[in-house]
C-alpha cells in the first residue's frame, strides 16, 4: 500500500515538473543535413 502511494506521488511530481518545464526551451532547427551510414538490411 505504501509503495503504491509513493509511486502515485512520484508520478504526480514528474508530471508537475514536465507540465511546468515542458515547451519552455526554444526549438532548434537542423540547418545542415546529416549523412547517415548505409545499413545492411
C-alpha positions in Angstrom: 0.0 0.0 0.0 2.8 2.4 0.9 4.7 1.6 -2.3 1.6 2.4 -4.3 1.1 5.8 -2.6 4.8 6.5 -3.2 4.6 5.7 -6.9 1.5 7.9 -7.3 3.2 10.8 -5.6 6.4 10.3 -7.7 4.3 10.2 -10.9 2.4 13.3 -9.9 5.7 15.1 -9.2 7.2 14.1 -12.5 4.0 15.2 -14.4 4.0 18.5 -12.5 7.6 19.2 -13.4 7.1 18.2 -17.0 4.0 20.4 -17.4 5.8 23.3 -15.8 9.1 22.9 -17.8 7.7 21.4 -21.0 8.0 23.5 -24.1 10.0 26.3 -22.4 13.1 25.7 -24.5 13.0 27.1 -27.9 13.1 24.6 -30.8 16.3 24.3 -32.7 16.1 23.6 -36.4 18.6 21.3 -38.2 20.5 23.7 -40.5 22.9 21.2 -42.1 21.8 17.8 -43.3 23.4 14.8 -41.7 24.6 11.9 -43.8 23.5 8.5 -42.4 25.6 5.4 -42.9 24.2 2.8 -45.3 22.5 0.0 -43.4 22.8 -3.7 -44.4 19.2 -4.8 -44.2 
